[in-house]
Amino acid sequence: MKKFKNSIIFLTGGTGSFGNAFTDYTLKKINPKKLIIFSRDESKQWDMAKKYEKFKNLEFVIGDIRDKETLQKAMKNSQYVIHAAATKIVPTAETNPLECIKTNILGSANVIDSAKINNVKRVVALSTDKACNPVNLYGATKLAADKLFVSSNQIKEKKK
């Protein structure tokens, strides 16, 4: 965690449950140069901004990982990316399959591409136990996203 001190961290899905816990810990224990919360939930961003108003190293950006152009611009100068954005509710994924695919697979691909374009040092992508043996669309999309991240690391390793 020392490497995060004085660095710029970009957090996708930053207003979710993981994002809130990560933000709380990071601001209080690590003190990065900047923590950028990237999410599409304006209301939750507003609530977080009020909760952490004393922290001047916190920035909020409205955006969706499905919008590659906005994501790429918002990620500029970031050194680390924590990718927590996802459609996570199983029934929502089942009744809105294309939306789940757009977020969990295509959105993850956008995170990978944006991180490469912005020369990000490291990306940490959250997964789920449901990806190891998927029985529903949510698990299947998270498995596909995991494969994208693994593949992108292998390509990077081969270039070295």
C-alpha positions in Angstrom: 0.0 0.0 0.0 3.0 2.3 0.3 3.1 2.6 -3.5 -0.3 4.3 -3.4 0.9 7.1 -1.1 1.4 10.3 -3.2 0.0 8.6 -6.3 -3.1 9.2 -8.4 -5.7 6.3 -8.0 -8.6 6.0 -10.3 -11.6 4.0 -9.0 -14.3 2.7 -11.3 -17.6 2.0 -9.6 -16.4 4.2 -6.8 -19.8 4.8 -5.2 -20.6 1.1 -4.7 -20.1 -0.9 -1.5 -16.5 -1.8 -2.3 -15.8 1.8 -3.6 -17.1 3.3 -0.3 -14.9 1.0 1.8 -11.9 1.5 -0.4 -12.3 5.2 -0.3 -12.7 5.4 3.4 -9.6 3.2 4.0 -7.5 4.9 1.3 -8.2 8.5 2.4 -7.6 7.8 6.1 -4.7 5.3 5.9 -2.8 5.9 2.7 -3.3 9.6 1.8 -2.8 9.4 -2.0 -2.0 12.5 -4.0 -5.5 12.1 -5.6 -8.3 9.6 -5.5 -10.7 9.8 -8.5 -14.1 8.3 -8.0 -15.6 7.4 -11.4 -19.2 6.3 -11.4 -22.5 7.0 -13.1 -24.5 7.6 -9.9 -24.7 11.3 -9.3 -26.7 11.0 -6.1 -24.2 8.6 -4.5 -21.3 10.9 -5.6 -23.0 13.8 -3.9 -23.4 11.9 -0.7 -19.8 10.8 -0.7 -18.6 14.3 -1.5 -20.4 15.6 1.6 -19.1 12.7 3.7 -15.5 13.4 2.7 -15.6 17.1 2.2 -12.5 17.7 4.4 -10.4 15.6 2.0 -9.0 17.9 -0.8 -7.4 15.0 -2.6 -10.7 13.4 -3.6 -12.2 14.1 -7.1 -15.6 12.9 -8.5 -16.2 12.3 -12.2 -19.6 11.3 -13.6 -19.2 8.7 -16.2 -19.8 5.2 -17.3 -17.1 2.6 -18.2 -19.2 1.9 -21.3 -18.3 5.3 -22.6 -14.7 4.8 -23.7 -14.0 8.4 -24.6 -15.1 9.8 -21.2 -13.3 7.0 -19.4 -10.1 7.6 -21.2 -10.1 11.3 -20.6 -11.0 10.9 -16.9 -8.2 8.4 -16.4 -5.5 10.7 -17.7 -2.5 11.0 -15.4 -3.7 8.1 -13.2 -1.0 5.7 -12.0 -3.3 3.0 -10.6 -6.7 1.8 -11.5 -9.0 -0.1 -9.3 -11.8 -1.5 -11.4 -14.9 -2.2 -9.3 -17.7 -1.1 -11.7 -20.1 -3.9 -12.7 -23.7 -4.9 -13.1 -23.7 -7.2 -10.0 -27.3 -8.0 -9.2 -28.1 -11.5 -10.7 -31.8 -10.9 -11.4 -30.9 -7.6 -13.1 -28.4 -9.3 -15.3 -30.9 -12.0 -16.2 -33.6 -9.6 -17.2 -31.3 -7.1 -18.9 -28.6 -9.4 -20.5 -27.3 -6.9 -23.1 -26.9 -4.2 -20.5 -24.9 -6.6 -18.3 -22.7 -7.6 -21.2 -22.1 -4.0 -22.2 -21.0 -3.1 -18.6 -19.2 -6.2 -17.4 -17.5 -7.2 -20.7 -17.3 -4.2 -23.0 -16.9 -1.8 -20.1 -14.0 -3.9 -18.8 -12.4 -3.9 -22.2 -12.7 -0.1 -22.2 -10.9 0.0 -18.8 -8.1 -2.1 -20.2 -7.7 0.0 -23.4 -7.9 3.3 -21.5 -5.3 2.1 -19.0 -3.0 1.2 -21.8 -3.5 4.5 -23.6 -2.8 6.4 -20.4 0.2 4.3 -19.4 -1.3 3.3 -16.1 1.2 1.4 -13.9 -1.2 -1.2 -12.6 -4.9 -2.2 -12.9 -6.6 -4.2 -10.2 -9.9 -5.7 -11.4 -12.4 -7.1 -8.9 -13.9 -10.4 -9.7 -16.3 -12.8 -8.0 -16.5 -16.5 -7.0 -19.4 -16.7 -9.4 -16.9 -16.4 -12.3 -15.1 -19.6 -11.6 -18.0 -21.9 -12.5 -20.7 -19.6 -13.9 -24.3 -20.8 -13.8 -25.9 -17.4 -14.7 -25.2 -14.5 -16.9 -23.6 -12.4 -14.2 -21.0 -15.1 -13.5 -20.4 -15.6 -17.3 -19.8 -11.9 -17.9 -17.4 -11.7 -15.0 -15.6 -14.7 -16.3 -15.3 -13.1 -19.7 -14.0 -9.9 -18.1 -11.4 -11.9 -16.1 -10.2 -13.5 -19.3 -9.8 -10.1 -20.9 -7.6 -8.9 -18.0 -5.5 -12.1 -18.0 -5.1 -11.9 -21.7 -4.1 -8.2 -21.6 -1.4 -9.1 -19.0 0.0 -11.9 -21.2 0.3 -9.6 -24.2 2.2 -7.1 -22.0 4.5 -9.7 -20.7 5.3 -11.0 -24.2 6.4 -7.5 -25.3 9.0 -7.2 -22.5 
